[in-house]
Amino acid sequence: MALAIAAALIVLAGCGALIWYSGAAVDRLTEARETRLMERVIARRESRLRDELASVAVWSDAYDRTARDYDPEWAQINYGDYFHPYMGHDLSLVFDAGDRVIYASVDGATVDPRSLAPFARAAVPLAANARRATAEKISRNPDALGFDRFGAAEAALKVGDQLFIAGAATIVPEPEYERPLLVGPETVVVTAIKIGPTYLASLEADYGLKAARLLPPGSRTRPAVTLTGPGGEIVGRMAWKPERPGVGVYRNAAWEIAGVGAMMMLLVAVVVLRVRGLAEDVVRERDRAEAGDRAKSDFIANMSHEIRTPLNGVLGMAQVMEAHDLSPDQRGRLRVIRESGATLLSLLNDVLDLSKIEAGKLEIVEAPFRVDELTERVCGTFAGVAAAKNLALDHTVDPTVAGVWIGDGLRLRQVLSNLVSNAVKFTDQGRVALAVDATPRGVRFVVSDTGIGIERSKLPKLFSKFAQADASTTRRYGGTGLGLAISHRLVQMMGGTIEATSRPGEGSIFTVVMPLRRSAGEIVRPPPPPPVETPPAFVRDAPLRVLAAEDNATNQLVLRALLEPLGAEVTMVADGLEAVEAFSRGAFDVVLMDVQMPRMNGLDATQAIRELEARRGGPTTPILALTANVMSHQIESYLDAGMDGHIAKPLDLSTFYGALDEVLSAGASDREAASA
C-alpha cells in the first residue's frame, strides 16, 4: 500500500510538475509576444514622428521663415500650434545653423529657449544625425530639393530623470524652390513626446500592455525593452506587467487537480488542451486588435480622401472666383466659402480620428466670436445645396443673444454644420431652420427640419459612432455615421448638452445648449487676401492641349475652371481606361491624372501610356498626379509608375500653375535639346 501511495504521489508530483511547466511555457511565449509588440509600438511611434516632421520640414515657406529669415509668429503657428494640439507632441524647438535654439515651445506655448537648455543639449546629437542624413543625399545629388534633400533621425533622449521619444528633421525647400540655397549647416526642427504617465497609460488602453513603467539602463527586470539614444547608447528600459495565462490557470485549479488523484493523467490532458485553447484565444484577441487597428487606419485614410474630394471643389472654385472682379456682397459670400473650406481642412484630422477625441487629446480653445456671424456662415455653407433641392433654409438670432460671446466658435460651428448638413440631406421638401435664443442654462441653438424623421426606437443610438438611424438611409443618403457622434462628444467637452426629438415623416429637431459667456470687446478682422493671377509663363503660340482624367464631377468642373484662363483645349475623361484610349487617339502637351478611379487607376493608366509612347518613339508627355494621398511612399509610387510629379488636393492655384509651368518648361527644354 505504501509503495502504491508513493507511486501515486510520484505520478501526481510528476504530472503536477509537467502541468506547471506547460503553463510556464505558455507564459514565456506570451511574454515573448508582448515584447515584440512593445518593440513595434516604439518603432511605429518613431516612424510617425518622421512623417509628422516631414509635413512641416519639407516646405519652402518653412525654409524662408525659419532658416532664411526667422519669423517667430510663423514658427509658433506652424510648430507649437501644430505639433501639440494636433499631433500630441510635448516639446518642440528649432536649431539654427550654429546649433543655437531660436524657437522653443512646451505644450504648444512659446517659452524662453533657455528654459529648455538641458533638453537642447541632449538633442544636439540627434540634430547632427539629421544633418548627416541630408549631407549623404547632397553628396549623391548636390542640387537635390524636397524629399531628396530631407534628412531625419529618431531616438530616445534622456534629460535628467525624464525620457522622451524625439525626432529631428532638416528644414528644406520644396522641389519648385527657385531662390539660392543657404550655405552652411541646415536649420533643424526637433519635436518630442514625453514618456510620462499619460503615454504609459495609453500602452494599456491601446495595446493591452499593463502597468508600463520606465527603468534605469542597468535594470535586469523582465520583460523589458531598451531605449537607445542618438549614438546607439542605452538611455533607459521600458517594462510592463506581463500576462500569465498559463500559471494563473493552474494556480486557480490546484484543489481540483489534487482532488482527482487517480485520474491525474486524464486531467493533465484536459488541462493541457485548456491551456492551449487559452493561448490560442490570446493570439486571436491580439490579432483581432491589430486587425481592428489596421481597419481603423484604412477607414481614416479613405475618409480623408473622400472629404478632400469635395473640399477640392470648394477651395478650387473659390480660388477661381477670386481672380475676377467681385462686388462687396460677392466677395463676402466668397469669404464664407473660403472660410468653410479652411474650417474643413483644419479640422480634418480631428474629425476622422475619433480615438483622439476619446483619449481627451482634443483641446477646447475659447475665443471671442459673434453668434449671428456664426449662424450666418453655417447656413451660408449649405445655402446652395438647399436651393438645389428647393428647400427654404432660414436662420434667426434672438436680439438678446446677438453680439460677441466667449467659447470655442470653431467647434460650435462644426457641431451646427453637422446638424444643418444632416437636416438638408434628409429633407426632400419644406424647410430647414436654425434658431438661436437664450435659456437659463446658456445659449440655445435649435436645428429643425421637415424631413423624413426618425423612429423613436432609433433615437437612443443616434449619437453612437458609425451608427445610422436606419439601414435604408445608408443606401439612399450615404454618410459615415460619424457626424452626430463627433457633435455629441464636442458638445460634452464644451460643457453643453445636445438632444434630439423626431417623428417619422414629420421631421426632426436637434437642440444644443451651450454655457457661453458674454464678451465686452469686438473682433478685429484681417484684410481679405489679394486675388490670384495667372502666371505669365503660360503665354503660348498655340493652345495648351490637356488630357485630364478625373472621375469626380465636381473636380472636373474645378479643373476646367482652373485651366480656362490659360485658353487650354481640355479633353476630360472619367477613368484611367478612357485616359489611355484618348491618349492613343490624340496628342497632348500634358496629362493630369487622378490616382483613385474606377475600372483603371491612375498608376496603371500612366504605365499604359508610357508603353504606348515607347512603341511610338519620340519625347514623352508630362504626366502629373492629382491626388489627396501625398505621403512620401505614395509619391515614390507615382514616380515609379512613370509620372513626372504630383499636385496635392485640395488644389492650390499657385501650386497648380507652378507644377504645370515646371513640367511644360522641362518638356520644351528636352525637345530643344533633341532637335539640336
C-alpha positions in Angstrom: 0.0 0.0 0.0 2.8 2.4 0.9 4.5 1.6 -2.3 1.3 2.3 -4.2 0.7 5.5 -2.4 4.3 6.5 -3.0 4.0 5.6 -6.7 0.7 7.6 -6.9 2.4 10.6 -5.2 5.4 10.3 -7.6 3.0 10.2 -10.5 1.0 13.0 -9.1 4.1 15.1 -8.5 5.4 14.4 -12.0 2.0 15.3 -13.5 1.9 18.4 -11.4 5.4 19.4 -12.5 4.5 18.7 -16.1 1.4 20.8 -15.9 3.3 23.7 -14.2 6.0 23.5 -16.8 3.5 23.7 -19.7 1.8 26.7 -18.0 5.2 28.4 -17.6 5.9 27.7 -21.3 2.7 29.4 -22.3 3.7 32.3 -20.2 7.1 32.6 -21.8 5.5 32.5 -25.3 3.1 35.2 -24.2 5.9 37.3 -22.7 7.9 37.0 -26.0 4.9 38.0 -28.0 4.3 41.1 -25.8 8.0 42.0 -26.0 7.7 42.1 -29.8 4.6 44.1 -29.6 6.3 46.7 -27.4 9.2 47.0 -29.8 6.8 47.5 -32.7 4.9 50.2 -30.7 8.0 52.2 -30.1 9.3 51.8 -33.7 5.8 52.8 -35.0 5.8 55.9 -32.8 9.3 56.9 -34.1 8.2 56.3 -37.7 5.1 58.5 -37.1 7.4 61.3 -35.8 9.4 61.2 -39.1 6.2 61.6 -41.1 4.8 64.3 -38.8 8.1 66.2 -39.1 8.2 65.8 -42.9 4.8 67.6 -43.1 6.4 70.9 -41.9 10.1 70.4 -42.7 9.8 69.8 -46.5 8.2 73.2 -47.1 9.5 76.2 -48.9 7.6 78.6 -46.6 9.2 76.9 -43.6 12.7 77.3 -45.2 12.1 81.0 -45.9 10.5 81.8 -42.5 12.7 79.7 -40.3 16.1 79.1 -41.9 16.4 82.3 -44.1 14.5 85.0 -42.2 13.2 83.8 -38.9 9.6 84.7 -38.2 8.7 83.9 -34.5 5.0 84.3 -35.1 5.0 81.9 -38.1 7.1 79.4 -36.0 4.5 79.4 -33.2 1.6 78.8 -35.6 3.3 76.1 -37.6 5.4 74.4 -34.9 3.9 75.0 -31.5 0.2 75.3 -32.6 0.6 72.3 -34.9 2.7 69.7 -33.1 1.0 69.9 -29.7 -2.8 70.1 -30.3 -2.9 68.1 -33.5 0.0 65.6 -33.1 0.2 65.3 -29.2 3.8 66.4 -29.0 5.0 67.9 -25.7 8.2 69.8 -26.6 9.4 71.4 -29.9 12.4 73.5 -30.7 14.4 74.8 -33.7 18.2 74.8 -34.0 19.8 77.4 -36.4 22.9 76.6 -38.4 25.1 77.3 -35.4 23.1 74.9 -33.1 21.5 77.9 -31.3 17.9 77.4 -30.2 15.8 80.1 -32.0 12.4 78.7 -31.1 11.1 76.6 -28.2 7.7 75.5 -27.1 6.2 73.4 -24.3 2.7 72.0 -24.6 2.2 74.2 -27.7 3.1 77.5 -26.0 6.3 79.5 -26.8 8.9 79.5 -24.0 12.3 81.0 -23.4 14.8 78.7 -25.1 17.0 78.9 -22.0 14.3 77.0 -20.1 14.9 74.0 -22.4 18.7 74.2 -22.3 19.1 70.6 -20.8 16.8 69.2 -23.5 18.5 71.2 -26.2 21.9 69.8 -25.2 20.6 66.2 -25.3 19.0 66.9 -28.7 22.2 68.3 -30.4 23.5 64.8 -31.4 20.0 64.0 -32.8 20.1 67.1 -34.9 23.6 66.2 -36.1 22.2 62.8 -37.2 19.5 64.5 -39.3 22.1 66.8 -40.9 24.3 63.8 -41.7 21.3 62.2 -43.5 20.9 65.3 -45.6 24.7 65.5 -46.3 24.6 62.0 -47.6 21.8 62.9 -50.0 23.6 66.1 -51.1 26.8 64.1 -51.8 24.8 62.0 -54.3 22.9 64.9 -55.8 24.1 68.5 -54.8 21.0 70.1 -56.4 18.5 67.9 -54.6 15.4 69.5 -53.1 12.3 68.4 -51.2 12.4 64.8 -50.0 15.5 64.1 -52.0 17.3 66.6 -49.6 15.3 65.9 -46.5 17.1 64.3 -43.5 15.6 62.9 -40.3 16.6 61.0 -37.3 14.7 59.5 -34.3 15.9 58.3 -30.9 15.2 58.3 -27.2 16.5 61.3 -25.2 17.3 61.3 -21.5 17.1 64.7 -19.8 17.7 64.4 -16.1 15.2 61.7 -14.8 12.9 62.2 -17.8 12.8 60.2 -21.1 11.5 61.4 -24.4 10.8 59.8 -27.8 12.2 62.5 -30.1 12.7 63.2 -33.8 14.7 65.7 -35.7 14.5 66.9 -39.3 16.3 69.3 -41.5 14.2 72.1 -43.0 14.5 72.0 -46.8 12.6 73.7 -49.6 10.2 72.0 -52.0 11.4 70.9 -55.5 9.9 74.0 -57.2 12.0 76.4 -55.0 13.9 78.9 -57.1 15.9 81.1 -54.7 19.5 80.3 -54.0 20.0 77.9 -51.1 21.7 79.0 -47.9 25.4 78.0 -47.3 26.3 76.0 -44.2 24.6 73.6 -41.9 20.8 73.2 -42.2 18.3 74.5 -39.7 16.8 71.6 -37.8 13.4 71.3 -36.1 13.1 68.9 -33.2 10.0 67.6 -31.5 9.5 65.1 -28.7 6.9 63.2 -26.8 7.3 62.8 -23.0 7.3 59.2 -21.8 5.2 60.0 -18.8 2.1 58.7 -17.1 -0.2 59.7 -20.0 1.9 57.9 -22.6 2.5 54.8 -20.4 -1.3 54.6 -19.6 -2.0 54.7 -23.4 0.0 51.5 -23.8 -2.5 49.6 -21.8 -5.5 51.2 -23.3 -4.4 50.8 -26.9 -2.3 47.6 -26.8 -3.1 45.8 -23.5 0.4 46.2 -22.0 -0.4 46.6 -18.3 1.4 48.7 -15.7 4.0 50.1 -18.2 6.9 51.8 -16.4 10.4 53.2 -17.0 13.5 51.6 -15.6 17.2 52.6 -15.4 19.5 51.4 -18.2 21.2 48.8 -16.0 18.0 47.2 -14.6 17.6 43.4 -15.2 13.8 43.4 -14.8 11.9 41.2 -17.3 10.1 41.7 -19.6 11.5 45.0 -20.8 12.8 46.6 -24.0 15.7 49.0 -24.3 15.5 52.7 -25.4 18.5 53.9 -27.3 19.9 57.4 -27.7 21.2 59.2 -30.8 24.6 57.5 -30.5 23.2 54.0 -30.0 23.7 54.1 -26.2 21.1 52.7 -23.9 19.3 55.5 -22.1 16.6 53.5 -20.3 14.3 50.5 -20.4 10.6 50.2 -20.6 8.9 47.3 -18.6 5.3 46.2 -18.0 3.4 43.6 -16.1 3.1 40.5 -18.4 0.1 38.4 -18.8 0.3 35.0 -17.0 -2.5 32.9 -18.6 -0.7 29.6 -18.1 0.4 29.6 -14.4 -2.7 31.6 -13.4 -5.0 28.9 -14.6 -3.2 26.1 -12.8 -2.9 28.1 -9.6 -6.7 28.6 -9.5 -7.3 24.9 -10.3 -4.8 23.5 -7.7 -7.5 21.9 -5.4 -9.3 20.3 -8.3 -6.1 18.8 -9.6 -5.3 17.4 -6.1 -8.9 16.0 -5.7 -9.0 13.8 -8.7 -5.9 11.8 -7.7 -6.2 8.6 -9.7 -7.4 10.4 -12.8 -4.5 12.8 -12.9 -3.3 11.6 -16.3 -6.6 12.3 -17.9 -6.8 15.6 -16.1 -3.4 16.5 -17.4 -4.5 16.0 -20.9 -7.7 18.0 -20.4 -5.8 20.9 -18.7 -3.1 21.0 -21.4 -5.9 21.3 -24.0 -7.5 24.0 -22.0 -4.2 25.9 -21.8 -3.7 25.5 -25.5 -7.1 27.0 -26.0 -6.3 29.9 -23.8 -3.1 30.6 -25.6 -4.9 30.5 -28.9 -7.6 32.9 -27.5 -4.8 35.3 -26.5 -3.3 35.1 -30.0 -6.7 35.5 -31.7 -7.6 38.5 -29.5 -4.3 40.2 -30.1 -4.6 39.5 -33.9 -8.1 40.9 -33.8 -7.0 44.0 -32.0 -4.2 44.6 -34.5 -6.6 43.9 -37.4 -9.0 46.4 -35.9 -6.2 49.0 -35.7 -5.4 48.4 -39.4 -9.1 48.6 -40.3 -9.4 51.9 -38.4 -6.3 53.3 -40.2 -7.7 52.2 -43.6 -11.0 53.8 -42.7 -9.4 57.1 -41.7 -7.3 57.2 -44.9 -10.4 56.5 -47.0 -12.4 59.2 -45.2 -9.6 61.7 -45.6 -9.6 61.1 -49.3 -13.4 61.3 -49.6 -13.5 64.6 -47.6 -10.7 66.2 -49.6 -12.5 65.4 -52.9 -15.5 67.8 -52.2 -13.2 70.2 -50.4 -11.1 70.4 -53.6 -14.3 71.7 -55.3 -15.0 74.3 -52.6 -11.5 75.7 -52.4 -10.7 75.3 -56.1 -13.8 77.2 -57.3 -13.2 79.9 -54.6 -9.7 80.5 -55.9 -11.0 80.7 -59.5 -13.6 83.3 -58.4 -11.0 85.4 -56.6 -9.4 86.1 -59.9 -12.5 88.0 -61.1 -13.9 91.5 -60.2 -16.4 91.0 -57.4 -18.8 93.2 -55.7 -18.6 93.6 -51.9 -21.5 91.2 -51.4 -20.0 88.7 -53.8 -16.6 88.9 -52.0 -18.4 88.4 -48.7 -20.1 85.3 -50.0 -16.8 84.1 -51.3 -15.3 84.6 -47.9 -18.0 82.3 -46.5 -16.9 79.6 -49.0 -13.2 80.0 -48.3 -13.7 80.0 -44.5 -15.9 76.9 -44.7 -13.2 75.2 -46.7 -10.5 76.3 -44.4 -12.5 75.0 -41.4 -12.9 71.6 -43.0 -9.2 71.4 -43.8 -8.1 72.4 -40.3 -10.5 70.0 -38.6 -10.0 67.0 -41.0 -7.6 65.0 -38.8 -9.6 65.6 -35.6 -13.0 64.8 -37.3 -11.7 61.5 -38.7 -9.7 60.4 -35.7 -12.3 59.6 -33.1 -9.7 57.9 -30.9 -8.0 61.2 -30.4 -11.3 62.7 -29.1 -12.0 59.7 -26.9 -8.5 59.9 -25.5 -9.0 63.5 -24.4 -6.3 64.9 -26.7 -8.6 67.3 -28.4 -8.4 70.7 -26.7 -11.2 73.3 -26.4 -9.9 76.7 -27.3 -12.1 79.6 -26.1 -12.1 82.9 -28.0 -14.5 85.7 -28.9 -17.0 85.1 -31.7 -20.3 86.6 -32.9 -23.3 84.3 -32.7 -25.0 86.0 -35.6 -22.0 85.7 -37.9 -21.5 82.0 -36.9 -25.1 81.1 -37.8 -25.0 83.1 -41.0 -21.8 81.3 -42.1 -23.2 77.9 -41.2 -26.3 78.4 -43.2 -24.4 80.1 -46.0 -22.3 77.0 -46.4 -25.4 74.9 -47.2 -27.5 77.5 -49.0 -26.5 76.3 -52.4 -27.4 72.6 -51.6 -30.7 73.7 -50.1 -31.6 75.8 -53.1 -30.8 73.0 -55.4 -33.4 70.9 -53.6 -35.9 73.8 -53.5 -35.7 73.9 -49.7 -36.1 77.0 -47.5 -33.0 77.5 -45.3 -33.6 80.1 -42.6 -31.7 81.3 -39.6 -32.9 83.6 -36.8 -31.0 85.0 -33.8 -32.9 86.5 -30.9 -31.8 90.1 -30.1 -31.0 89.0 -26.6 -28.1 86.8 -27.8 -26.8 88.9 -30.6 -23.2 90.2 -30.2 -19.8 88.7 -29.1 -19.5 85.6 -26.9 -16.6 83.7 -25.4 -16.4 80.0 -26.4 -14.9 77.6 -28.9 -16.6 79.1 -32.0 -14.7 76.7 -34.4 -16.0 73.6 -32.6 -19.5 75.0 -32.2 -19.6 75.8 -35.9 -18.5 72.2 -36.6 -21.4 70.9 -34.5 -24.0 73.2 -36.1 -22.6 72.4 -39.6 -23.1 68.7 -38.9 -26.7 69.3 -37.8 -27.6 71.6 -40.7 -25.9 69.3 -43.2 -27.9 66.3 -41.9 -31.1 68.3 -41.9 -30.6 69.4 -45.6 -29.6 65.9 -46.6 -32.6 64.1 -45.1 -35.2 66.7 -46.1 -36.7 66.5 -49.6 -39.3 69.2 -49.3 -40.2 72.0 -47.0 -37.7 73.9 -44.9 -34.7 73.7 -42.6 -34.3 76.3 -39.8 -31.5 77.3 -37.4 -32.8 79.4 -34.4 -30.8 80.9 -31.6 -32.1 82.2 -28.3 -31.3 82.4 -24.6 -32.2 80.0 -21.8 -31.3 79.9 -18.1 -28.6 77.4 -18.9 -26.9 79.5 -21.7 -27.4 80.0 -25.4 -29.7 77.5 -27.2 -29.3 76.5 -30.8 -32.2 74.7 -32.4 -32.0 73.0 -35.9 -35.3 71.8 -37.2 -36.4 70.3 -40.5 -39.4 68.8 -42.2 -37.6 65.8 -43.4 -38.0 62.0 -43.2 -37.8 61.9 -39.4 -36.5 59.2 -37.1 -38.3 56.4 -35.3 -38.4 56.7 -31.5 -36.7 53.3 -31.1 -33.8 54.5 -33.1 -33.2 57.7 -31.1 -31.1 56.1 -28.3 -28.3 55.0 -30.7 -28.4 58.2 -32.7 -25.2 59.6 -31.2 -23.3 56.4 -31.3 -20.3 56.3 -33.7 -20.6 54.5 -37.0 -24.4 54.3 -36.5 -27.2 55.3 -38.8 -30.8 55.7 -37.7 -31.9 53.2 -40.4 -30.1 51.0 -42.9 -32.2 52.4 -45.7 -30.8 55.8 -45.2 -27.3 54.5 -45.6 -28.2 53.2 -49.0 -30.1 56.2 -50.1 -28.3 59.1 -48.5 -24.8 57.8 -47.7 -22.7 59.1 -44.8 -20.2 57.7 -42.3 -22.3 57.7 -39.2 -19.7 59.9 -37.5 -21.2 63.4 -37.6 -23.6 63.1 -34.7 -21.2 61.1 -32.6 -18.5 63.7 -33.1 -21.0 66.5 -32.4 -22.2 64.8 -29.2 -18.6 64.4 -27.9 -17.7 68.0 -28.8 -20.7 69.4 -27.1 -19.9 67.4 -23.9 -16.3 68.6 -24.0 -17.6 72.2 -24.2 -19.9 71.6 -21.2 -23.1 71.7 -23.2 -26.0 69.3 -24.0 -27.4 68.0 -27.2 -30.9 66.4 -27.6 -33.0 65.1 -30.4 -36.7 64.7 -30.9 -38.3 63.3 -34.1 -41.3 61.6 -35.6 -41.2 59.6 -38.9 -42.5 61.7 -41.8 -42.7 64.9 -39.7 -39.1 66.0 -39.4 -36.6 66.2 -36.6 -35.5 68.8 -34.0 -31.9 68.9 -32.6 -31.3 71.2 -29.6 -27.9 72.3 -28.4 -27.5 74.3 -25.2 -24.0 75.9 -24.6 -22.8 77.6 -21.4 -21.2 80.6 -23.3 -20.0 83.8 -21.6 -20.6 87.4 -22.8 -17.6 89.3 -24.2 -17.2 93.1 -23.8 -14.9 93.5 -26.8 -15.2 93.3 -30.5 -13.5 91.1 -33.1 -10.7 92.5 -35.3 -11.0 91.2 -38.9 -7.8 90.6 -41.1 -7.9 92.1 -44.6 -9.1 89.8 -47.4 -6.3 88.0 -49.4 -5.3 89.5 -52.8 -6.7 87.9 -56.0 -4.6 85.2 -57.6 -3.4 85.9 -61.1 -2.5 83.5 -63.9 1.3 83.4 -64.2 2.8 84.9 -67.4 4.7 81.7 -68.2 1.6 80.3 -69.9 1.7 82.7 -72.8 1.9 80.3 -75.8 1.7 80.5 -79.6 -0.7 77.5 -79.7 -3.4 76.5 -77.2 -2.3 74.2 -74.4 -3.6 70.6 -75.1 -4.5 69.0 -71.8 -5.8 65.5 -71.1 -7.5 65.3 -67.7 -8.5 62.0 -66.0 -10.9 62.7 -63.1 -13.9 60.6 -62.0 -15.5 63.1 -59.7 -17.8 65.6 -61.5 -17.1 68.4 -59.1 -13.4 68.1 -59.6 -13.9 68.0 -63.3 -15.6 71.4 -63.1 -12.7 72.7 -60.9 -10.1 71.6 -63.4 -11.9 73.2 -66.3 -12.3 76.4 -64.3 -8.6 76.5 -63.4 -7.5 75.7 -67.0 -9.9 78.2 -68.6 -7.7 81.3 -68.0 -4.9 79.5 -69.9 -7.0 79.1 -73.0 -6.4 75.4 -72.9 -8.0 72.7 -75.0 -9.2 70.2 -72.4 -10.1 66.6 -73.0 -11.9 65.4 -69.9 -12.3 61.6 -69.2 -13.8 59.8 -66.2 -11.3 57.0 -65.5 -7.9 55.6 -66.4 -9.1 53.3 -69.2 -10.7 56.3 -71.0 -7.5 58.3 -70.5 -5.4 55.6 -72.3 -7.9 55.4 -75.1 -8.0 59.2 -75.5 -4.1 59.4 -75.4 -3.9 56.7 -78.1 -6.1 58.8 -80.4 -4.6 62.3 -79.9 -1.6 64.4 -79.0 -1.4 66.3 -75.7 1.1 68.7 -74.1 0.4 67.5 -70.5 -1.7 64.8 -68.8 -3.4 65.5 -65.4 -4.1 62.1 -63.8 -6.2 61.3 -60.8 -5.0 58.3 -58.8 -8.1 56.6 -57.4 -10.5 55.9 -60.3 -12.9 53.1 -61.3 -12.0 50.5 -63.9 -8.4 51.5 -64.2 -6.5 53.6 -61.6 -4.1 56.4 -62.4 -0.9 54.4 -61.8 -1.9 51.6 -64.2 -3.1 54.2 -66.8 0.3 56.0 -66.6 2.2 52.8 -67.2 -0.1 52.0 -70.2 0.6 55.5 -71.6 4.3 55.1 -71.2 4.1 51.8 -73.0 2.3 53.5 -75.9 4.9 56.2 -76.1 7.7 53.6 -76.1 6.2 51.9 -79.1 5.7 55.2 -80.9 9.2 56.6 -80.1 9.9 60.3 -79.6 9.6 62.5 -76.5 7.4 61.6 -73.5 4.4 63.6 -72.4 4.5 65.1 -68.9 2.0 63.4 -66.5 1.1 65.0 -63.2 -0.7 63.1 -60.4 -3.8 64.8 -58.9 -4.4 63.2 -55.5 -5.2 63.7 -51.8 -2.7 60.9 -51.0 0.7 62.7 -50.6 2.8 60.6 -48.2 6.4 60.1 -49.2 5.9 56.4 -50.1 2.8 57.2 -52.1 4.7 59.9 -54.1 7.5 57.4 -54.8 4.9 55.0 -56.2 3.7 57.8 -58.6 7.2 58.5 -59.8 7.9 54.7 -60.2 4.8 54.4 -62.4 6.2 57.0 -64.8 4.6 60.2 -63.6 6.7 63.4 -63.6 5.3 65.0 -60.4 2.2 65.4 -58.3 -0.3 68.1 -57.3 -2.0 67.7 -53.9 -5.7 68.1 -53.4 -7.4 70.4 -52.4 -5.8 72.2 -55.4 -3.9 75.4 -54.7 -4.0 77.8 -57.6 -0.3 78.9 -57.5 0.9 75.4 -56.8 -1.2 74.1 -59.7 0.1 76.6 -62.2 3.6 76.3 -60.9 3.6 72.5 -61.4 2.3 72.9 -65.0 4.9 75.6 -65.7 7.7 73.3 -64.4 6.8 70.2 -66.4 6.0 72.2 -69.6 9.2 74.2 -69.4 11.2 71.0 -68.8 9.5 69.3 -71.8 10.3 72.3 -74.0 13.9 72.1 -73.0 14.0 68.4 -73.7 12.6 69.0 -77.2 15.0 71.8 -78.0 17.9 69.6 -76.9 16.6 66.7 -79.0 16.3 68.9 -82.1 19.8 70.4 -81.6 
